[in-house]
Amino acid sequence: MTSNDPWLIAQGEEDGLPLLFRMRELVPAGVEPESYPHLVNIIWQFDSTGSGMPADDLVERMNEFEDRLDAVEGGAIGYLMVSITGNGRKEWLWYVNDTDRYMQRVNRVLSGSGARFPVDFQSTQDPTWETFRSFISGVQQGQ
């Protein structure tokens, strides 16, 4: 991430519990969404405190996981666009050009440490980035 790559933080609610959203404000410069038609959701379910948020030690592990995935991001593979935390889960939403290549790279960067991360991966088609656009629209309407 660079200063030319603005991110924003937003709050929401689900099932009466707070949600925290971190997302890019814009599609990265020079990126054509149709070149990254696959939406990959990475989901980490956790036992939460009464607030639905992860405990501090778990936040550290989640940050380590996300830091490792930074090595995957870029024009050759894809982009992290949104992360959501709350209600007993953390989600990362990526747009990628090829899910098999993405998973190969993810497995490579995660296998180096021997650390295990309890995440599930789901992939759907979203060639117009409608999911990302609906997040941004929701934040803009809430301002």
Residue pairs with C-beta under 8 A, 6 or more apart in sequence:
1 7
4 29
5 24
5 28
5 29
6 24
6 25
6 26
7 22
7 23
7 24
7 25
8 22
8 23
8 24
8 25
8 139
9 20
9 21
9 22
10 20
10 21
10 23
10 138
10 139
10 142
11 18
11 19
11 20
11 21
12 18
12 19
12 21
12 86
12 138
13 19
14 86
14 87
15 52
15 87
17 51
17 52
17 86
17 87
18 51
18 52
18 53
18 86
19 52
19 84
19 85
19 86
19 87
20 53
20 84
20 85
20 86
21 82
21 83
21 84
21 135
21 139
22 82
22 83
23 81
23 82
23 83
23 132
23 135
23 136
23 139
24 79
24 81
24 82
24 132
25 136
27 33
27 129
27 132
28 79
30 75
31 75
31 79
33 95
33 127
33 128
33 129
34 127
34 128
35 97
36 78
36 79
36 95
36 96
36 97
36 129
37 95
37 97
37 125
37 126
37 127
38 78
38 95
38 96
38 97
38 98
38 99
38 102
38 123
38 124
38 125
38 126
39 93
39 94
39 95
39 123
39 124
39 125
39 126
39 129
39 131
40 78
40 93
40 94
40 95
40 96
40 99
40 102
40 121
40 122
40 123
41 91
41 92
41 93
41 94
41 121
41 122
41 123
41 124
42 91
42 92
42 94
42 119
42 120
42 121
43 89
43 90
43 91
43 119
43 120
43 121
43 122
44 62
44 65
44 89
44 90
44 91
44 117
44 118
44 119
44 120
45 88
45 89
45 118
45 120
46 54
46 58
46 88
46 89
46 90
46 118
47 88
48 54
48 87
48 88
49 55
52 86
52 87
52 88
53 85
53 86
54 62
54 85
54 90
61 117
62 85
62 90
64 115
65 110
65 117
65 119
66 80
66 83
66 92
68 109
68 110
68 113
69 80
69 92
69 106
69 109
71 105
71 109
72 78
72 102
72 105
72 106
72 109
73 79
73 80
76 97
77 96
77 97
77 98
77 101
77 102
77 105
78 94
78 95
78 96
78 97
78 102
79 94
79 95
79 96
80 92
80 93
80 94
81 93
81 94
81 95
81 129
81 132
82 91
82 92
82 93
82 131
82 132
82 135
83 90
83 91
83 92
83 93
84 90
84 91
84 93
85 91
93 131
93 132
94 102
95 126
95 129
95 132
96 102
99 123
103 121
106 121
110 117
126 132
